[in-house]
Amino acid sequence: MGRRGWVFGISLIRAVPTEIEEAAAIDGASRLGVFFRVVNPLSCPGVVTVGILGFIARIRPGHPGRGSRLSENAARNRCFERFRRAATP
């Protein structure tokens, strides 16, 4: 996940209402228990969605990351291959 993905992931975790966390704490859950039994299950679908969308954006050609370099290299190689064919007698 990129920087934006982490920002979205953290905001999803913070979006869990504090009343639910307080209710779990009143019921006797520790801070770690509140995170793993309440916050994590509620925010997990959003975090997984951000991860999947980040992965798709990363492998998609034209993305500012690695995908665009791959497509640029492929286009450049095709262009030079045409010039090499034309230059050979």
Backbone as CSV, one residue per row, in Angstrom:
resi,resn,N_x,N_y,N_z,CA_x,CA_y,CA_z,C_x,C_y,C_z
1,MET,0.827,-1.164,0.000,0.000,0.000,0.000,0.880,1.239,0.000
2,GLY,0.475,2.217,-0.777,1.209,3.463,-0.824,0.836,4.382,0.329
3,ARG,1.353,5.594,0.263,1.066,6.558,1.327,-0.417,6.851,1.446
4,ARG,-1.070,7.007,0.303,-2.512,7.286,0.343,-3.274,6.119,0.954
5,GLY,-2.847,4.920,0.659,-3.506,3.741,1.219,-3.420,3.701,2.728
6,TRP,-2.252,4.052,3.274,-2.112,4.072,4.725,-2.996,5.145,5.341
7,VAL,-3.090,6.282,4.674,-3.944,7.353,5.188,-5.390,6.886,5.231
8,PHE,-5.846,6.233,4.150,-7.213,5.722,4.136,-7.403,4.632,5.176
9,GLY,-6.425,3.764,5.326,-6.529,2.689,6.308,-6.623,3.210,7.727
10,ILE,-5.788,4.188,8.050,-5.829,4.767,9.389,-7.141,5.506,9.611
11,SER,-7.619,6.206,8.577,-8.896,6.913,8.745,-10.052,5.932,8.921
12,LEU,-9.961,4.759,8.314,-11.004,3.750,8.518,-10.990,3.231,9.958
13,ILE,-9.807,3.074,10.505,-9.705,2.622,11.892,-10.238,3.699,12.839
14,ARG,-9.932,4.951,12.554,-10.406,6.041,13.410,-11.907,6.283,13.262
15,ALA,-12.505,5.777,12.189,-13.935,5.998,11.960,-14.817,5.122,12.844
16,VAL,-14.231,4.155,13.515,-15.013,3.308,14.417,-15.477,4.172,15.602
17,PRO,-16.760,4.187,15.894,-17.267,5.043,16.980,-16.635,4.701,18.327
18,THR,-16.309,5.741,19.071,-15.687,5.526,20.378,-16.658,4.882,21.362
19,GLU,-17.958,5.050,21.134,-18.939,4.435,22.029,-18.819,2.911,22.007
20,ILE,-18.537,2.359,20.820,-18.387,0.903,20.713,-17.139,0.457,21.459
21,GLU,-16.047,1.221,21.317,-14.821,0.884,22.037,-15.029,0.992,23.543
22,GLU,-15.718,2.033,23.979,-15.989,2.207,25.408,-16.875,1.086,25.947
23,ALA,-17.845,0.658,25.153,-18.716,-0.441,25.584,-17.917,-1.728,25.763
24,ALA,-16.981,-1.982,24.853,-16.147,-3.178,24.977,-15.248,-3.074,26.210
25,ALA,-14.730,-1.863,26.476,-13.882,-1.682,27.656,-14.687,-1.870,28.941
26,ILE,-15.926,-1.394,28.953,-16.784,-1.587,30.139,-17.072,-3.063,30.353
27,ASP,-17.197,-3.811,29.248,-17.448,-5.247,29.357,-16.210,-6.030,29.778
28,GLY,-15.079,-5.336,29.925,-13.892,-6.006,30.459,-12.800,-6.290,29.450
29,ALA,-12.911,-5.770,28.254,-11.873,-6.012,27.255,-10.683,-5.076,27.500
30,SER,-9.484,-5.609,27.309,-8.291,-4.768,27.420,-8.172,-3.899,26.169
31,ARG,-7.196,-2.981,26.177,-7.023,-2.122,24.994,-6.689,-2.966,23.766
32,LEU,-5.848,-3.974,23.947,-5.501,-4.861,22.840,-6.708,-5.687,22.408
33,GLY,-7.496,-6.123,23.391,-8.714,-6.863,23.083,-9.725,-6.017,22.338
34,VAL,-9.838,-4.741,22.708,-10.749,-3.834,22.005,-10.308,-3.702,20.557
35,PHE,-8.991,-3.556,20.347,-8.517,-3.403,18.971,-8.790,-4.662,18.150
36,PHE,-8.404,-5.822,18.677,-8.521,-7.045,17.883,-9.942,-7.596,17.796
37,ARG,-10.773,-7.348,18.787,-12.124,-7.910,18.775,-13.194,-6.947,18.296
38,VAL,-12.892,-5.628,18.296,-13.910,-4.647,17.905,-13.440,-3.813,16.709
39,VAL,-12.339,-3.106,16.869,-11.886,-2.159,15.845,-11.432,-2.887,14.584
40,ASN,-10.614,-3.892,14.749,-10.095,-4.617,13.582,-11.202,-5.244,12.735
41,PRO,-12.144,-5.986,13.312,-13.209,-6.550,12.458,-14.071,-5.489,11.777
42,LEU,-14.292,-4.346,12.432,-15.125,-3.313,11.814,-14.404,-2.577,10.688
43,SER,-13.091,-2.425,10.799,-12.350,-1.687,9.781,-11.704,-2.596,8.738
44,CYS,-11.683,-3.879,8.953,-11.004,-4.815,8.043,-11.534,-4.775,6.606
45,PRO,-12.847,-4.760,6.360,-13.304,-4.715,4.962,-12.810,-3.488,4.202
46,GLY,-12.795,-2.343,4.861,-12.309,-1.138,4.201,-10.816,-1.181,3.942
47,VAL,-10.052,-1.699,4.904,-8.605,-1.793,4.735,-8.260,-2.776,3.614
48,VAL,-8.961,-3.882,3.553,-8.733,-4.850,2.478,-9.097,-4.248,1.125
49,THR,-10.186,-3.505,1.060,-10.583,-2.855,-0.198,-9.527,-1.869,-0.654
50,VAL,-9.002,-1.063,0.257,-7.944,-0.114,-0.100,-6.709,-0.866,-0.595
51,GLY,-6.376,-1.965,0.033,-5.235,-2.766,-0.409,-5.423,-3.338,-1.798
52,ILE,-6.600,-3.863,-2.078,-6.871,-4.434,-3.397,-6.850,-3.348,-4.468
53,LEU,-7.479,-2.207,-4.193,-7.476,-1.116,-5.172,-6.067,-0.570,-5.395
54,GLY,-5.275,-0.504,-4.337,-3.886,-0.087,-4.489,-3.090,-1.059,-5.327
55,PHE,-3.329,-2.352,-5.142,-2.637,-3.366,-5.944,-3.032,-3.262,-7.412
56,ILE,-4.314,-3.105,-7.671,-4.781,-2.985,-9.055,-4.195,-1.733,-9.699
57,ALA,-4.162,-0.628,-8.973,-3.598,0.603,-9.522,-2.111,0.453,-9.781
58,ARG,-1.439,-0.345,-8.986,0.009,-0.521,-9.139,0.346,-1.351,-10.370
59,ILE,-0.432,-2.362,-10.686,-0.102,-3.221,-11.818,-0.708,-2.735,-13.124
60,ARG,-1.626,-1.784,-13.048,-2.297,-1.279,-14.244,-1.337,-0.417,-15.061
61,PRO,-1.209,-0.646,-16.385,-0.353,0.200,-17.202,-0.880,1.639,-17.197
62,GLY,0.020,2.588,-17.156,-0.361,3.979,-17.151,-0.392,4.579,-15.769
63,HIS,-0.223,3.767,-14.748,-0.176,4.281,-13.383,1.176,4.962,-13.173
64,PRO,1.235,6.046,-12.428,2.501,6.751,-12.236,3.591,5.910,-11.588
65,GLY,3.241,4.781,-11.096,4.250,3.916,-10.492,4.968,3.079,-11.531
66,ARG,5.193,1.848,-11.208,5.974,0.952,-12.052,5.286,0.620,-13.364
67,GLY,3.969,0.549,-13.383,3.239,0.150,-14.586,3.496,1.053,-15.767
68,SER,3.606,2.361,-15.539,3.827,3.279,-16.649,5.217,3.090,-17.234
69,ARG,6.200,2.788,-16.383,7.546,2.563,-16.902,7.577,1.326,-17.784
70,LEU,6.840,0.314,-17.385,6.816,-0.894,-18.203,6.202,-0.623,-19.568
71,SER,5.105,0.125,-19.609,4.470,0.409,-20.892,5.324,1.357,-21.730
72,GLU,6.017,2.319,-21.086,6.908,3.206,-21.826,8.067,2.435,-22.420
73,ASN,8.636,1.519,-21.640,9.735,0.708,-22.159,9.278,-0.163,-23.317
74,ALA,8.100,-0.728,-23.216,7.594,-1.567,-24.302,7.377,-0.735,-25.563
75,ALA,6.823,0.455,-25.435,6.599,1.317,-26.603,7.928,1.739,-27.210
76,ARG,8.895,2.096,-26.380,10.206,2.497,-26.893,10.884,1.327,-27.602
77,ASN,10.810,0.150,-27.027,11.423,-1.019,-27.671,10.779,-1.322,-29.014
78,ARG,9.441,-1.201,-29.102,8.777,-1.418,-30.396,9.232,-0.391,-31.425
79,CYS,9.377,0.845,-31.014,9.792,1.909,-31.923,11.206,1.652,-32.434
80,PHE,12.135,1.329,-31.541,13.505,1.071,-31.975,13.605,-0.188,-32.822
81,GLU,12.761,-1.152,-32.560,12.757,-2.374,-33.374,12.359,-2.046,-34.808
82,ARG,11.412,-1.147,-34.983,11.008,-0.735,-36.343,12.145,-0.020,-37.041
83,PHE,12.873,0.840,-36.320,14.006,1.541,-36.914,15.117,0.574,-37.286
84,ARG,15.363,-0.420,-36.442,16.401,-1.418,-36.755,16.044,-2.206,-38.004
85,ARG,14.779,-2.576,-38.142,14.370,-3.311,-39.339,14.531,-2.458,-40.587
86,ALA,14.191,-1.173,-40.463,14.289,-0.292,-41.627,15.738,-0.005,-41.985
87,ALA,16.646,-0.002,-40.996,18.036,0.337,-41.249,18.835,-0.835,-41.794
88,THR,18.413,-2.047,-41.550,19.159,-3.204,-42.061,18.865,-3.417,-43.536
89,PRO,19.932,-3.625,-44.324,19.712,-3.809,-45.779,19.149,-5.159,-46.143
